[in-house]
Amino acid sequence: MILIGGKSYELLKDHKNGWNPEAFRDRYSEVLDRYDYIVGDWGYNQLRLKGFYRDKHPKATKDTAFSGMVDYINEYCNFGCAYFVIQKNRDAQPPKEKEKPEKHEKTDKPEKTERPEKPERPDKPERSEKSDKPEKQHEKSDKPEKQHEKSDKPEKAKSGPH
């Protein structure tokens, strides 16, 4: 019996001494918690892990059902490689149910964190204030006329010395 990540597993098959508990613990990932079976195969001195569901599991597909494990070994593993198959004990499944409410609590948090900032949008009124600024620019356009008048005087001064 193997205990990892709060789950217990049982070694079903150890082909060519493929089972290495230390290597398994090093490569194990929480992603594999959802599967009923884990196959570990060795290629180029590296352990590769693949999860499979029991055949009647609702999420099981042709590629992820335990009945497709032999096809996986024949098609995706190196020919004649060492491998092992472990099965999750069904006793380990009730803790998943305990974890699920925690996950729901986590999903509740995003609902609480929905920001009402989108309806408020203080940026839009500021933009309307910016639209007031172009009106001020029209006022500024009056000022350039005055500046134009002032610019006439220097021109006269320029035309005088010629």
DRENTOR-622584 format. One record per residue (C-alpha): x, y, z; residue in three letters; residue number from 0. Coordinates in Angstrom, 2 decimals. Layout:
N
c1, c2, c3, residuo, num
X, Y, Z, ALA, NUM $
...
//
This chain:
162
c1, c2, c3, residuo, num
0.00, 0.00, 0.00, MET, 0 $
1.30, 3.44, -1.02, ILE, 1 $
0.25, 6.66, 0.72, LEU, 2 $
0.77, 9.95, -1.11, ILE, 3 $
-1.13, 13.22, -1.09, GLY, 4 $
-3.57, 11.90, 1.50, GLY, 5 $
-4.58, 9.10, -0.88, LYS, 6 $
-3.71, 5.44, -0.64, SER, 7 $
-2.82, 3.31, -3.64, TYR, 8 $
-2.19, -0.36, -4.21, GLU, 9 $
0.40, -1.73, -6.62, LEU, 10 $
-1.41, -3.87, -9.21, LEU, 11 $
1.43, -4.62, -11.62, LYS, 12 $
5.20, -4.19, -11.53, ASP, 13 $
6.58, -5.04, -14.96, HIS, 14 $
10.38, -5.42, -15.11, LYS, 15 $
10.83, -3.79, -11.69, ASN, 16 $
9.36, -0.52, -12.90, GLY, 17 $
8.07, 0.43, -9.44, TRP, 18 $
10.36, 2.92, -7.68, ASN, 19 $
8.64, 4.62, -4.71, PRO, 20 $
11.16, 7.49, -4.50, GLU, 21 $
10.90, 8.32, -8.20, ALA, 22 $
7.11, 8.07, -7.99, PHE, 23 $
6.94, 10.54, -5.08, ARG, 24 $
9.23, 12.93, -6.94, ASP, 25 $
7.14, 12.86, -10.14, ARG, 26 $
3.69, 12.71, -8.52, TYR, 27 $
1.45, 15.72, -9.09, SER, 28 $
-1.92, 16.66, -7.57, GLU, 29 $
-3.39, 16.50, -11.06, VAL, 30 $
-3.27, 12.72, -10.74, LEU, 31 $
-5.54, 12.76, -7.67, ASP, 32 $
-8.64, 12.62, -9.85, ARG, 33 $
-7.73, 9.32, -11.52, TYR, 34 $
-8.52, 5.82, -10.28, ASP, 35 $
-5.35, 4.27, -11.78, TYR, 36 $
-1.88, 5.60, -12.46, ILE, 37 $
0.53, 4.04, -14.92, VAL, 38 $
4.20, 4.85, -14.60, GLY, 39 $
6.53, 3.95, -17.45, ASP, 40 $
10.26, 4.38, -17.84, TRP, 41 $
11.93, 5.78, -20.93, GLY, 42 $
15.46, 7.17, -21.15, TYR, 43 $
15.81, 6.83, -17.36, ASN, 44 $
12.84, 9.12, -16.81, GLN, 45 $
9.55, 8.19, -15.17, LEU, 46 $
6.38, 9.27, -16.94, ARG, 47 $
3.00, 9.11, -15.18, LEU, 48 $
-0.42, 8.83, -16.81, LYS, 49 $
-3.81, 8.68, -15.09, GLY, 50 $
-6.77, 6.49, -16.02, PHE, 51 $
-10.38, 6.38, -14.82, TYR, 52 $
-12.29, 3.20, -14.03, ARG, 53 $
-14.26, 2.08, -17.09, ASP, 54 $
-17.67, 3.21, -15.80, LYS, 55 $
-16.48, 6.59, -14.56, HIS, 56 $
-18.53, 9.49, -16.02, PRO, 57 $
-15.39, 11.29, -17.23, LYS, 58 $
-13.83, 8.19, -18.80, ALA, 59 $
-13.11, 8.36, -22.53, THR, 60 $
-11.50, 5.83, -24.84, LYS, 61 $
-8.07, 7.25, -24.03, ASP, 62 $
-8.60, 7.71, -20.29, THR, 63 $
-10.51, 4.53, -19.41, ALA, 64 $
-8.59, 1.75, -17.68, PHE, 65 $
-9.53, -0.66, -20.47, SER, 66 $
-7.39, 1.50, -22.81, GLY, 67 $
-4.30, 1.15, -20.61, MET, 68 $
-2.86, -1.72, -22.65, VAL, 69 $
-3.22, 0.36, -25.82, ASP, 70 $
-1.41, 3.22, -24.09, TYR, 71 $
1.48, 0.95, -23.09, ILE, 72 $
1.75, -0.53, -26.58, ASN, 73 $
1.42, 2.75, -28.49, GLU, 74 $
2.99, 5.44, -26.32, TYR, 75 $
5.59, 3.66, -24.19, CYS, 76 $
8.98, 2.47, -25.35, ASN, 77 $
8.89, -1.12, -26.50, PHE, 78 $
9.71, -3.48, -23.63, GLY, 79 $
10.02, -0.69, -21.08, CYS, 80 $
9.61, -1.18, -17.37, ALA, 81 $
6.29, 0.08, -16.02, TYR, 82 $
3.91, -0.22, -13.11, PHE, 83 $
0.20, 0.18, -12.48, VAL, 84 $
-1.27, 1.38, -9.20, ILE, 85 $
-4.92, 1.65, -8.20, GLN, 86 $
-6.41, 4.19, -5.84, LYS, 87 $
-8.17, 2.56, -2.91, ASN, 88 $
-11.85, 3.42, -2.83, ARG, 89 $
-11.49, 4.31, 0.84, ASP, 90 $
-9.52, 7.36, -0.33, ALA, 91 $
-12.54, 8.77, -2.22, GLN, 92 $
-14.57, 10.14, 0.75, PRO, 93 $
-11.88, 12.75, 1.56, PRO, 94 $
-12.48, 14.11, -1.95, LYS, 95 $
-16.08, 14.82, -0.95, GLU, 96 $
-14.79, 16.70, 2.08, LYS, 97 $
-12.51, 18.71, -0.20, GLU, 98 $
-15.32, 19.58, -2.60, LYS, 99 $
-17.12, 21.95, -0.19, PRO, 100 $
-13.83, 23.78, 0.31, GLU, 101 $
-13.60, 24.16, -3.46, LYS, 102 $
-17.15, 25.52, -3.49, HIS, 103 $
-16.12, 28.00, -0.84, GLU, 104 $
-13.29, 29.04, -3.10, LYS, 105 $
-15.70, 29.47, -5.99, THR, 106 $
-17.92, 31.57, -3.73, ASP, 107 $
-15.06, 33.97, -3.16, LYS, 108 $
-14.92, 35.13, -6.80, PRO, 109 $
-18.65, 35.83, -6.61, GLU, 110 $
-18.01, 38.01, -3.58, LYS, 111 $
-15.11, 39.72, -5.28, THR, 112 $
-17.17, 40.75, -8.28, GLU, 113 $
-16.43, 44.41, -8.45, ARG, 114 $
-19.21, 46.92, -8.78, PRO, 115 $
-16.65, 49.27, -10.32, GLU, 116 $
-17.87, 48.47, -13.81, LYS, 117 $
-21.27, 50.14, -13.30, PRO, 118 $
-19.73, 53.10, -11.48, GLU, 119 $
-17.17, 53.93, -14.18, ARG, 120 $
-15.95, 57.30, -12.92, PRO, 121 $
-13.89, 57.59, -16.09, ASP, 122 $
-16.88, 58.42, -18.25, LYS, 123 $
-17.87, 61.60, -16.35, PRO, 124 $
-14.25, 62.72, -16.53, GLU, 125 $
-14.41, 62.29, -20.27, ARG, 126 $
-17.46, 64.53, -20.38, SER, 127 $
-15.42, 67.04, -18.40, GLU, 128 $
-12.77, 66.65, -21.07, LYS, 129 $
-15.45, 67.54, -23.58, SER, 130 $
-15.80, 70.80, -21.64, ASP, 131 $
-12.14, 71.44, -22.27, LYS, 132 $
-12.63, 71.77, -26.01, PRO, 133 $
-15.11, 74.53, -25.23, GLU, 134 $
-12.34, 76.22, -23.32, LYS, 135 $
-10.19, 75.73, -26.39, GLN, 136 $
-12.76, 77.74, -28.27, HIS, 137 $
-12.24, 80.41, -25.68, GLU, 138 $
-8.54, 80.05, -26.31, LYS, 139 $
-9.28, 80.53, -29.98, SER, 140 $
-10.46, 84.01, -29.01, ASP, 141 $
-7.14, 84.61, -27.37, LYS, 142 $
-5.18, 83.76, -30.51, PRO, 143 $
-7.16, 86.45, -32.28, GLU, 144 $
-5.93, 88.86, -29.66, LYS, 145 $
-2.48, 87.45, -30.15, GLN, 146 $
-2.99, 87.98, -33.86, HIS, 147 $
-3.71, 91.61, -33.16, GLU, 148 $
-0.54, 91.75, -31.12, LYS, 149 $
1.32, 90.04, -33.93, SER, 150 $
0.19, 92.82, -36.30, ASP, 151 $
2.06, 95.35, -34.25, LYS, 152 $
5.37, 93.53, -34.52, PRO, 153 $
4.82, 93.20, -38.25, GLU, 154 $
4.43, 96.95, -38.50, LYS, 155 $
7.58, 97.27, -36.54, ALA, 156 $
9.26, 94.92, -38.97, LYS, 157 $
7.90, 96.70, -41.99, SER, 158 $
9.02, 100.05, -40.57, GLY, 159 $
12.77, 99.30, -40.61, PRO, 160 $
12.71, 98.02, -44.22, HIS, 161 $
//
